[in-house]
Amino acid sequence: MTSLFNGLLVIVLVMNLFALGTSRIHALIRIVASQGVLLGIILLLVHRHLTIPAFAVAMAGIAIKGFLIPAIMLRALRQAEIKREIEPLISPLASIMLGAIATAFAILFSGQLPLVDQNDGALLVPTAIATVLVGFIILTTRFKALTQVVGYLVLENGIFVFGMLLIEAMPLVVEMGVLLDLFVGVFVISIIVNHINRAFSSLDTRRLLLLKE
Amino acid sequence: MSLELIIIAIVVAAASGWPGLCLGRASVWSERIAAAMMSAAAVVGLAGVVAGICSDARESSGFPWPAAGNSAIGVDALSAFFLVPVFVIGALGAIYGLGYWPQRLHPGSGRKLRLFWGTLVAAMAVLVVARHAMAFLLGWEMMALSAFFLVGTEDEREECRRAAWLYLVATHVGTLALFALFAAWRHATGSYALQPVASDALGLAQMNTLFLLALVAFGLKAGVMPLHFWLPGAHANAPTHVSAILSGVVLKMGVYGLLRFLSLFPDPPAAWGGMILTLGMISCLLGVAFAIGQHDLKRLLAYHSVENIGIILIGLGLAMLGRSAERPEWIVLGLAGCLLHVWNHGLFKSLLFLAAGSVVHATHTREIDHLGGLSEAMPWTATMFLVGAVAICGLPPLNGFVSELLVYLGLLGTLATHGGSGSAAAVAAPVLAMAGALALACFVKVYGAVFLGSARTEACERAREAPATMKGPMLFLALCCALIGTVPVVVGPLLDRVVATWMSSGYRAHPELSSLVPLRAVTALSLSFVALVVVIALMLERRGRAPSRSVTWDCGYAAPTSRMQYSASSFAQMIVRMFRGIVRPRIHDPAIEGVFPLRGEMHSHIDDAVLDRLLLPAGRAVREWFGMLRGFQQGLAQHYVLYILITVLVMLSMQIPIARVVTRMFER
């Protein structure tokens, strides 16, 4: 069981690095979508006794993160008519290096945490921390509004992985609330993307500095 | 009964501005309704006050509002005493506003002004009847905010906005101290209720902390000398009837808070009285010294408020010393002087501000040296200003004399005791006398420059007398001044009752005011004084010496103008130079070169000691230090996320025992 788990989590980690390495926004969205689906499947496996509400949450997670949000974002992408993150702060290669360092840091750090035995061998905590850090890296080094959203999604995925640790303790309401927040956030931003594009004729969030007093 | 009436008055006052909001901008009815409602509130409220004082019962009540401790309210003689100026000035100011700030001429700000005027009066009344810290704070904060909006009535002017912000900062610093005070009070006594504490309930350190917090919080509101920095700007830039209520009533809420709090403590240390007395002396002397050098009529009056707060505090300090030394006669004289001066200052300072307001209304300037000769164009205003000036200088036969007399008698009475704190307190008497003389000089300067001589500008020549709505309130105030001044017996019993309420905690018999001060003799003295003046005037009239008119000696200059008169600044110069060590006048002289020098300019000004020389430089220094941080604040979301990331990484890294990890890495 643990090896299957860890296998899936390693795929999540690899997806992180892939997200850092690609400069095509289309591919980026797809990656994050499949990461979301994968996490939903992991959630189904984590439960020892699968209840109907937990199943419903996992399915809702897969539906929202794997299909609904990507659909909205791809639509916004089509409307904005852009394909690439043209000028990231650092090159994709350097991003991958940073992501690797972050993953190493996460593994190093989680070795220091006093974890419950049951989670000790699993890659759950390192994956969670690494994914959060990768989310941060995307947020700080990319400037297009849509890639920012992807950064937030990766960040949320990391938190989602961390939430699996508390799967017995965390009420379903909280999970549903997080999903709802995410959905609404992406929905709103996708609408705003259009407006930013029209007002500044670019999706570069640095242009928003003009709004500063 | 009385409490119900007061609550009705509070509600009516608070609501007085609302009908105006519903009516249109152009409607003249909004201001009339507001003034009528304020007057009705005053009548009802004063009826409640009279009922409260006569019944002699300490009424209290509360609203079922648990968050504010069921917001206990109550009326005793002390509350009733402070409610009187609140309602009187509240109504008179509203009536005055009909002529001074008519909706017709100020369509933009008129409704705002009346709305906050009503809430200000209501808030002060709430504050005075509050018997619970939360209700007190509610009133305090409402008062502070209403006053902020009133000061900022003309918010299109830069100077006015500055004054309003400064006031807001100052008042919120005071509120902060008040929060601390009530938290400490709760900690010390276990409840937020403002009830007297037993004599052994508090430790000395606790008592001193509470006292100092109260002194800062209430001192800021009252405008005690080092904490007065907000006061001149706010008074000068507010509409004049707002200045009147600020100076006449809002400052007194600081005094009320101090009085109320001090009444709750048993056995105050002698240092408290000494501190209050010292602060009083500083405010008194420096207030008047700064006032003399001012060129702005309303700023000058504002500094005189500082002076009069000083007199009030000297009275209070004497009363506190009396409590420490167990000398009931000090308490009675000091506190009666303090209380009566609260009323008196409310009356004559409002009168002066209203008269100054009608000058400003007619000439559109507050510069004393741009006025002149107004007694011919505005005889009514000139007379009213004269009455106020005589009262504020503490001359018989007006009310300022009576209250200062009480304080003097109390101070000099301390000399009769042997040793101890007695002789030290008497130092305040000469200080008070000096401040009185300086105030007289100051008002000779103001009256002479503004109302006598000939008009310095065209605006003064074209000045018209104020309308009846402005004259009426002034006349009422002047009559009150004269009444208290000539027949002080009328306030004697009232003062006795308030003094009894104040020291009820632990004090037995205390002498009546009338047994300590010959109040009837004051009447005789005042009347004979008036008679003497009348006789001298008649004798001068008999001699038939008509005043002769001529220009000032002008060094042989051929074409003198009316600006070449003895100016207020030159009159004040001698005294300002006496105090130049503290007042520090700044004079900018023109450079005179050659036989026929070019046109030059000379001007002088006096910076406020605390604001301009201490707070503003300190503020600039702090701003410079923080300016170094500005590089981090670019407004780019990515940067902020990066800061979060760095913080998280640093905090996570601190969990890793680096040394152990390194050694483990090199073990094998």
Interface residues (C-beta under 8 A of the other chain):
Chain A: L89 F105 L108 F109 Q112 L113 I129 L133 F136 I137 L139 T140 T141 F143 Q148 T205 R206 L208 L209 K212
Chain B: Q634 G635 L636 A637 Q638 H639 V641 L642 I644 L645 V648 L649 L652 S653 Q655 I656 P657 V661
